Amino acid sequence: MTDAIPVFTADGSITRALFVAAHPDDIDFGIAGTVAVLTSAGVEVSYCLVTSGDAGGDASTHTKAERAAIREREQRAAAAEVGVTDLTFLGFPDGMLEPTLEVRREIAKVIRVKKPDLVVAQNPERNWERIYGSHPDHMAAGEATMRAVYPDARNPHFFPELLAEGFAPHTVPQVWVAGMTPTMMVDTTEAFPRKLAALRCHESQVGDREDLEEMLRTWGETNATTWGLPAGRLAEGFRVVNTA
């Protein structure tokens, strides 16, 4: 076990949260337990999916447009399992994502519209110990999100066309970055059934996996015991970044 880290406690300071991810199912694989904890505490959670997963790793012969429609439908169903009904799909091509000015502008626009107290982002850094956690789209989405938080969304002189369209600047007070060495954890033990139900909604991606519950539970238990919770608990971890 490493040194224990603080456990998140809802105190009313977060009323709106925006989760930004590259693909449908990214949130559900990694941090949907946290989503369920937040919505159960009365937090209004929105999702921003930068792509629609049109190159998702299934063996179907669907066209990209058909696959995107399927995955958007699956993501909406998954989000509903953890209390989220507000989803934005930006529609950038799956597998080709870069933290371009265009991507930054669109994420900044969502931030200005939703005005979250908290943004939750993917890890923009490569994990050399677990390469599957470092999909290029994940890193690009994480980097673009951080740039959108600071400085894009808060500065009226960045993307002045957004201001001209009526999207006033917004300063995000804090960001939680998933997939990094955490400084805070969320106890997701009670939320686990909802997280599992959410991930099962991604039928095109995990429909043939019989080990889904075992895999998610093992990840959560390993996190919890590593970060200082008693045996049998489950956790998801984040690096908390002050962006006020």
N, C-alpha and C positions, 0 to 999 in steps of 0.2 A: 504494500500500500504506500502511495506517496503521501505527502502532507495533505491534510484535509483542506478543502476549499469551501467557501460559504455556499449555503443553500438558498436559492431564491425564495423570498416570501412576498406575496402580493401585499402592497401597502396603499394602493390607490393612486400611486404616482404615475402609473402607466394606464392610460385610458384607450389609446389607439396604437396598434402595432402593425407594421408592414413587413411581411416576409418576402424577400426577393430571392428567386432561384432560377437556375438555367432551364431546367426541364420539369415537366410533370413527373411526379413521384420523388423528386429530390427531397422535398420537405418531408414526405411521408416515410421515406427510408430512414432519415436521420433525426428529425426534430418535431415530428407531429405530436409527440407526447407533450412537448412544451406548448404547442399550439392549444392542445386540449386543456392544459393547466391554465393558460391565460384566459381562454374563453370561459372556462368555468368560474374564473374570478371576475368576470364581467368586462374583460378587455375586448374592445372591438378590433378584430384581426382581419386584415386584408392580405391577399396574395398578389404578387406580381411575378408572372412566369415570362421569362425573357424569350424563350422559344416555346413552341408547342410540341416538341419531341417528334418532329416529322421524320427523323432518322433513327428513331428508337430501336433498340436492339432486339426486335422480334423477327420471326422468320416469315412474316406475312408478305403477300404480294400486293398489298394496297399501294395506291399512289401516295405521294407525300401529302397531298391535300387530304386524302381519306384518312391516313394515319394521324395527321394532326387533329382532325375532327374527333377521332376515336380517343386520342389521348387527352384532349381538352374535356371531353365528356367524362372520362375516367377521373380526371383531376377534380372536376366539380363535385362528383359523387364522393370522392375521398375527402375533400375539404368539408363537405357537409357532415361527415362522420365526426369531425373535431370542432364543429361549431362555426365554420367559415362559409359564407355565401357570397362574399365580395371578391371576385377574382378578375385580374387584368392580364390578358395575353398580349404581349408585344409583337409576337409573330416573326422574330428574327430567325434565320435559318439554323436549324439544329446541326451541330457539329462544325459550324463555321463562325462561332461567336468570338468577337474581339471587343475589348473595352474602347470602342470608337466613340467619337464625339456624338454620333447619332444614337448609339445605345445609351450613353450617358444622358443625353437630352431627354430621351423617352423615360428613363427611370426617374430623372429629376422632375419631370412633369407629373409622374404618379405621386412622388413625394409631395409636391406642391398641392396636388388635389386631395390626397388623403390626410396630410398634415399629421403624421404619426409622432407620438412621443418616443417610440422605439422603432428602429429598423433592425431586422435580423438578416444577416448576409452570409453568403458562403465564403469559405476560406480562399483568399486570393493567392496563397502561397503553395508551392508544390510540397507534398509530403513524400519524401524519398523512402520512408518506411512502409507506406501503404499507397502504392501508385494508383490503385483504383479509386482512391479518394481524391485524386488530382486530375480529374477529367479537364481538358483544356477549357471546355465551356463553363465548368464550375468556377475555375480560377478567373476567367474573363468576367463572368457575372459578378463574382465577389469584388474584383477590382473596379469594375464599372459602378457598382453600387457604392463603394466607398468614395469614389470621385463624385458621384451624384450627391451623396450626403454632404461632402466637403470637397470643393466649394460650390458645386453647381446649383443645388436646390436653394441655397440661402442667399446667393449673391445676385442682385437684380441686374447686374451687368453681364452675367453669364447667360447665354441663350436669351437675349433680349426679346426674341420673338415670343417666348413663353409669357413674358410680362405683358407684351402687347396683346396677347390672346386672353389675358385676364388671370393668369396663373401666378399669384403673388408668391414671393420667396417664403420659404419655410426652413427654419433651423431645427434639425433633429438633435435632441439632447444626448441620446446615447445609441450606440450600435452594439448588438451582440453578434460576434462572429463565430459561426459553427465550424468545427473541424480543426481548430487550433488548440494548443495547450490551454486548457480552460482556467479562468479565474473565478468562475461561478458555475454552479450546477443547478439543475432543476430536477427535483424528485418527481419522477413520472410514473411511480409504481401504480397508483390508482388510475392513471390515465392510459395504462398499457392496452386494455381491451379496445379502446377507441383508436389508438395508434394502429393496432393490428388490423382493425376493421378498415381503416383508411387505406392502408397499403394493399389490402386484398382487393380494393376497388380497381387497382391498376391491373386488370385481368390480362391485358396484352403483354405486360412485362413480367408478371410474377404468377400467372395462372397455373403454370406447371410446377411450381415450387411447393413441395410438401414440407420443407424445413423452415418455412417462413417464421412461424411463431418461435421455434427454437432459436433461430438466428437472431431475431430481434431481442428476445429475452436474454440471450447470452451477451449481446452487446451492452444492453442496459445494466445487467448485473456486474459485468466487468467494469464499466464506468463507475458504478456506485461504490463498489468495494475499493477501487483504485483511489477514489476521491474522498473516501472517509465515511460512507454510509454503512449501516449494518448489513450483514448478509441477508439476501432476499429482497433488498430494495433495488430499484431501477433508476437510472439517471441519464440525463443528457447535459452536455457541458458547453460553455461558451466563454470566449474572451470578451469581457466587457470593455468597451471603448467609450470614453467620455468625448462626445463631439459637440457639446454645448458651445 
